[in-house]
Amino acid sequence: MSVKEKVLEIIKSAETPVTAGEVEKLSGLDRKDIDKAFKELKQENAIVSPVRCKWEAAVK
């Protein structure tokens, strides 16, 4: 599983929108890798931000 897939899976499994810091705590991944995955997921419209700096899956 790639970093991007793992980040998306964590976002989908969260009950509420999450920050990159929360994803880091839940996954144990490096923050730089998480930020890169967030950027790619945003470009693919796979995640959306309902609240500033918090993210959720575009389609659950």
C-alpha positions in Angstrom: 0.0 0.0 0.0 1.4 3.4 -1.0 1.6 6.3 1.4 -1.1 8.1 -0.5 -3.4 5.0 -0.2 -2.7 4.7 3.5 -3.4 8.4 4.1 -6.7 8.2 2.2 -7.7 5.0 4.1 -7.1 6.8 7.4 -9.1 9.8 6.3 -12.0 7.6 5.2 -12.0 5.7 8.5 -12.0 8.8 10.6 -15.4 9.8 12.0 -14.6 13.5 11.7 -12.4 15.6 9.4 -8.7 15.2 10.3 -5.6 17.3 10.2 -2.3 16.2 8.7 -1.0 16.1 12.3 -3.7 13.6 13.3 -2.9 11.5 10.3 0.7 11.5 11.3 -0.2 10.3 14.8 -2.5 7.6 13.5 -0.2 6.3 10.8 3.3 6.8 12.1 4.3 8.1 8.6 6.7 10.9 8.1 5.0 14.4 7.9 6.7 15.2 4.6 5.3 12.1 3.0 1.8 12.9 4.4 1.9 16.5 3.1 2.9 15.1 -0.4 0.1 12.6 -0.3 -2.4 15.4 0.8 -1.2 17.5 -2.2 -1.8 14.7 -4.6 -5.2 13.7 -3.1 -6.3 17.4 -3.3 -5.3 17.6 -7.0 -7.3 14.3 -7.7 -10.3 15.8 -5.8 -10.2 12.7 -3.5 -10.3 14.8 -0.3 -12.2 18.0 0.6 -11.8 20.5 3.3 -15.1 21.3 5.1 -13.2 23.3 7.8 -9.9 25.1 7.5 -7.0 22.7 7.8 -9.2 19.6 8.3 -9.8 17.1 5.6 -12.3 14.3 4.7 -12.8 12.0 1.8 -14.7 13.5 -1.0 -16.7 10.2 -1.4 -17.1 8.0 1.7 
